[in-house]
Amino acid sequence: MKKLIVMMLMFVCVAFSETALNFGFGPYHGMLGLEQTFLENKYSVNIHLANYDSDYDFLAGVGVAYHFEGLNGPYVFHSSEWIRGEKNLSTYTYKDGIEKLVSENIIDINYWRLVFGFGYQHRFYRHLSAYFEMGFEFYAGNGSYFLEFNQGRGTLDNDALGFPCGFGLSLIF
């Protein structure tokens, strides 16, 4: 009986839902994302590719949002991205044209980026909308929480606050 109820709920959610393909630069929508809205376009979930340096192996995330007025108006969101890879920070010296390794330092990167924020989406046509969003980000990694991720060095620190913002287009199906 429980399986039947779950299957019916899944069918209802899919029957009254819309799928969107997102292109842009946003903390919730990412560079490229696939979003599913349901329950009268009030709730949405997405998977997206993050917009980081290409040195990292895996940059994907998921997000959830609540749209106050459907897909045409303000919304609040939470996005979570996994940053995976390694960074080689070895130092070399050059003497008489010969390269010599001074120290080898390879950093294993396995961090979570968490963003909480708000946005505004405007639906121009039935299948096209634009969005603007802004949030507050922090990172989890190395057994603690941090405010900044230095992409060049692959390290976490608390030197600066991050308020990522972005914009983009959504193609709604």
FENRA-V285224 format. One record per backbone hydrogen bond with DSSP energy under -0.5 kcal/mol. NH is the residue of the N-H (numbers start at 0). CO is the residue of the C=O. Records with the same first field share a line. If there is no record, write none. Layout:
NH=CO ; CO
//
This chain:
4=0
5=1
6=2
7=3
8=4
9=5
10=6
11=7
12=8
13=9
14=10
15=11
16=13
17=36
19=34
20=170
21=19 ; 32
22=168
23=30
24=166
25=29
29=25
30=48
31=48
32=21
33=46
34=19
35=44
36=17
37=42
39=15
41=37 ; 38
42=37
43=64
44=35
45=62
46=33
47=60
48=31
49=58
51=49
55=52
56=83
57=83
59=81
60=47
61=79
62=45
63=77
64=43
65=75
66=41
67=65 ; 73
68=69 ; 73
69=66
71=68
72=120
74=118
75=65
76=116
77=63
78=114
79=61
80=112
81=59
82=80 ; 110
83=57 ; 81
84=108
86=106
88=86 ; 104
90=102
92=99
94=92 ; 97
97=94
99=92
101=90 ; 99
102=90
104=102
106=86 ; 104
107=105
108=84 ; 106
109=107
110=82
111=139
112=80
113=111 ; 137
114=78
115=135
116=76
117=133
118=74
119=131
120=72
121=129
123=121 ; 127
124=127
127=124
128=169
129=121
130=167
131=119
132=165
133=117
134=163
135=115
136=161
137=113
138=145
139=111
140=143
143=140
145=138
146=156
147=156
149=147 ; 154
150=148
153=149
154=149
156=147
161=136
165=132
166=24
167=130
168=22
169=128
170=20
171=126 ; 169
172=18
//
